[in-house]
Amino acid sequence: MLTESAAQNHYALLGVASDASPTDIQRRYRFLVMAFHPDRFVLDPELAQEAEQLLAQFAEANETLADPVRRAA
């Protein structure tokens, strides 16, 4: 079960309000995935690696917030 601060971090990571709709969350997630996709940083391997780590965090936040049960917890 998520603590309140962990849940707030998911919202902050994606840059959405805690009362954001599932559509808004999905829209923001897709925007961030496009903006931080590692293929955009092919000239700088260090940035590409950081982008991969961010994508994993974005994916975890999206999975948590997309699931109504996990989001309510």
Secondary structure, 3 states (H helix, E strand, C coil): CCCHHHHHHHHHHHCCCCCCCHHHHHHHHHHHHHHCCHHHHCCCHHHHHHHHHHHHHHHHHHHHHHCHHHHHC
